[in-house]
């Protein structure tokens, strides 16, 4: 079944998207040239942005009829800009979980999600010393730990070499398959889409109206 689909979707009256169908549990890559609207589309999927016309359906229901907080808990976006708190890695897990009023994973579980994202750091490590790529991977680890129904990753490997990029995606996809999670990836790296994509959606046809 389609977990997300769109119909006649237009953003800001200047990007018209082709109708899109994303199957539940699949690894889907969104491809297209810079400026074609890939990152914008991810933000439309979880209602961070709103279309000017058309419709987006999540699990068969128009997202206009779904509580936005519930939608964003199930359709998580790890964008290129990350939002971490001052303090340690463990502090950040604690803050994100407290905002959701959820029990935080134990230390072994946290280390497991960090390992998926290639972060071999003590939990007391301060986020202020992390590089941009490490911060993005920590943010990814936190969001993966929520085990959402859909995880959307916007250029998740941009700071990694090819070998480490493949290792990261391989581990994320392994987790996703175990938990029946749908993975949507925006990437300019054709090597990654060729190796990992189960479906490729080309939005190159998106056009200025």
C-alpha positions as CSV (number, residue, x, y, z in Angstrom):
1,X,0.0,0.0,0.0
2,X,1.0,3.6,-0.5
3,X,2.0,5.2,2.8
4,X,2.4,8.7,1.1
5,X,0.9,9.9,-2.1
6,X,0.3,13.3,-3.7
7,X,-2.2,14.7,-6.1
8,X,-1.8,17.8,-8.2
9,X,0.7,19.2,-5.7
10,X,1.8,22.8,-6.1
11,X,4.1,24.8,-3.8
12,X,4.0,28.6,-3.6
13,X,2.5,28.8,-7.1
14,X,5.8,28.1,-8.7
15,X,6.7,24.4,-8.3
16,X,4.3,21.8,-9.7
17,X,5.1,18.3,-8.7
18,X,4.3,15.1,-10.6
19,X,1.9,12.8,-8.7
20,X,4.0,10.7,-6.3
21,X,3.4,7.3,-4.7
22,X,5.6,6.0,-1.9
23,X,5.0,2.4,-0.8
24,X,5.0,1.4,2.8
25,X,8.3,-0.1,4.0
26,X,10.3,0.8,0.9
27,X,13.6,2.6,0.5
28,X,12.8,5.5,-1.8
29,X,15.3,8.0,-3.3
30,X,14.1,11.4,-4.5
31,X,16.3,12.6,-7.4
32,X,16.4,15.7,-9.5
33,X,18.5,18.7,-10.2
34,X,19.3,21.4,-7.6
35,X,16.2,23.7,-7.3
36,X,13.7,21.1,-8.4
37,X,12.1,21.0,-5.0
38,X,13.3,17.8,-3.3
39,X,14.0,19.3,0.1
40,X,10.8,21.3,-0.1
41,X,8.8,18.1,-0.9
42,X,10.1,16.5,2.3
43,X,8.9,19.5,4.3
44,X,5.5,19.2,2.6
45,X,5.2,15.6,3.5
46,X,5.3,16.3,7.3
47,X,3.4,19.6,7.1
48,X,6.4,21.8,7.9
49,X,5.4,23.6,4.8
50,X,1.9,23.9,3.2
51,X,1.1,23.5,-0.5
52,X,-0.7,26.3,-2.3
53,X,-2.9,23.7,-3.9
54,X,-3.2,19.9,-4.4
55,X,-3.3,17.2,-1.7
56,X,-1.0,15.0,0.3
57,X,-2.3,11.7,1.7
58,X,-0.7,9.8,4.5
59,X,-1.9,6.2,5.1
60,X,-4.8,7.1,2.8
61,X,-5.9,10.2,4.7
62,X,-5.5,13.8,3.7
63,X,-2.9,15.3,6.0
64,X,-5.1,18.3,6.4
65,X,-7.3,16.0,8.5
66,X,-4.5,14.7,10.6
67,X,-3.2,16.3,13.8
68,X,0.0,18.0,12.8
69,X,1.8,16.9,16.0
70,X,0.8,13.3,15.4
71,X,1.9,13.5,11.8
72,X,5.3,14.9,12.7
73,X,5.8,12.1,15.3
74,X,5.3,9.5,12.6
75,X,6.9,11.2,9.6
76,X,10.2,12.5,10.8
77,X,12.5,14.7,8.8
78,X,16.3,14.9,9.3
79,X,17.2,18.0,7.3
80,X,20.5,19.5,6.4
81,X,20.1,22.0,9.3
82,X,20.1,20.3,12.7
83,X,18.9,21.5,16.1
84,X,21.0,20.2,19.0
85,X,21.0,21.5,22.6
86,X,24.0,22.6,24.6
87,X,25.3,19.8,26.7
88,X,26.3,16.2,26.1
89,X,25.1,13.5,23.7
90,X,23.1,11.9,26.5
91,X,21.6,15.3,27.5
92,X,20.3,15.7,24.0
93,X,18.6,12.3,24.0
94,X,17.1,13.3,27.3
95,X,15.8,16.7,26.1
96,X,14.3,15.3,22.9
97,X,12.6,12.5,24.8
98,X,11.3,14.8,27.5
99,X,9.7,17.0,24.9
100,X,7.8,14.0,23.6
101,X,7.0,12.9,27.2
102,X,8.6,9.5,26.4
103,X,11.0,7.4,28.5
104,X,14.5,7.8,27.3
105,X,16.4,4.7,26.0
106,X,19.0,3.2,28.3
107,X,22.7,3.8,27.7
108,X,23.2,0.5,25.7
109,X,20.2,1.4,23.4
110,X,21.6,4.9,22.9
111,X,25.0,3.5,22.0
112,X,23.3,1.1,19.5
113,X,21.7,4.0,17.6
114,X,24.9,6.0,17.7
115,X,26.7,3.0,16.2
116,X,24.3,2.9,13.4
117,X,25.2,6.5,12.6
118,X,28.9,5.9,13.0
119,X,29.4,7.9,16.2
120,X,31.8,6.2,18.5
121,X,31.8,8.8,21.2
122,X,31.2,8.6,25.0
123,X,27.7,9.7,26.0
124,X,29.3,12.5,28.0
125,X,30.8,14.1,24.8
126,X,29.7,17.7,24.4
127,X,27.8,18.5,21.3
128,X,29.8,21.7,20.9
129,X,32.9,19.8,19.8
130,X,31.1,17.8,17.1
131,X,31.7,18.6,13.5
132,X,28.8,19.5,11.2
133,X,28.7,16.0,9.8
134,X,28.9,14.4,13.3
135,X,26.1,16.7,14.6
136,X,23.9,15.7,11.7
137,X,24.5,12.0,12.4
138,X,23.7,12.5,16.1
139,X,20.5,14.2,15.1
140,X,19.8,11.2,12.8
141,X,20.5,8.8,15.6
142,X,18.1,10.5,18.0
143,X,15.3,10.6,15.3
144,X,15.9,6.9,14.4
145,X,15.6,6.0,18.0
146,X,12.0,7.2,18.0
147,X,11.3,4.4,15.4
148,X,9.0,6.5,13.3
149,X,6.8,5.0,10.5
150,X,8.6,7.2,8.0
151,X,12.2,8.6,8.2
152,X,13.1,11.3,5.7
153,X,16.8,12.0,5.2
154,X,17.9,15.1,3.3
155,X,21.5,14.5,2.0
156,X,22.4,12.4,5.0
157,X,25.9,11.4,3.7
158,X,27.1,14.7,2.3
159,X,29.9,14.9,4.9
160,X,31.1,11.3,4.3
161,X,33.3,9.6,1.8
162,X,31.8,6.9,-0.4
163,X,32.7,4.0,1.8
164,X,31.3,5.5,5.0
165,X,28.3,6.8,3.2
166,X,27.4,3.3,2.1
167,X,28.0,1.9,5.6
168,X,25.7,4.5,7.1
169,X,22.9,3.9,4.7
170,X,23.3,0.2,4.9
171,X,22.9,0.2,8.7
172,X,19.9,2.6,8.6
173,X,18.2,0.5,6.1
174,X,18.9,-2.7,8.1
175,X,17.1,-1.1,11.1
176,X,14.3,0.2,8.9
177,X,13.6,-3.3,7.5
178,X,13.6,-4.8,10.9
179,X,11.1,-2.1,12.2
180,X,9.0,-1.9,8.9
181,X,10.0,1.7,8.5
182,X,9.7,3.6,5.2
183,X,12.9,5.5,4.3
184,X,12.9,8.5,2.0
185,X,16.3,9.8,0.9
186,X,17.3,12.9,-1.0
187,X,20.8,12.5,-2.4
188,X,22.8,13.7,-5.3
189,X,25.0,10.6,-5.1
190,X,23.9,8.3,-8.0
191,X,26.2,5.5,-6.6
192,X,24.0,5.4,-3.4
193,X,20.7,5.4,-5.2
194,X,21.9,2.7,-7.6
195,X,22.9,0.5,-4.7
196,X,20.2,1.1,-2.1
197,X,17.0,2.5,-3.8
198,X,14.1,0.1,-4.1
199,X,12.2,2.9,-5.8
200,X,13.5,6.1,-7.4
201,X,11.2,9.1,-7.9
202,X,12.5,11.6,-10.4
203,X,11.0,15.0,-9.7
204,X,13.0,16.6,-12.5
205,X,9.6,17.2,-14.1
206,X,8.7,19.6,-11.3
207,X,8.4,22.9,-13.1
208,X,7.9,26.6,-12.6
209,X,4.4,27.6,-13.4
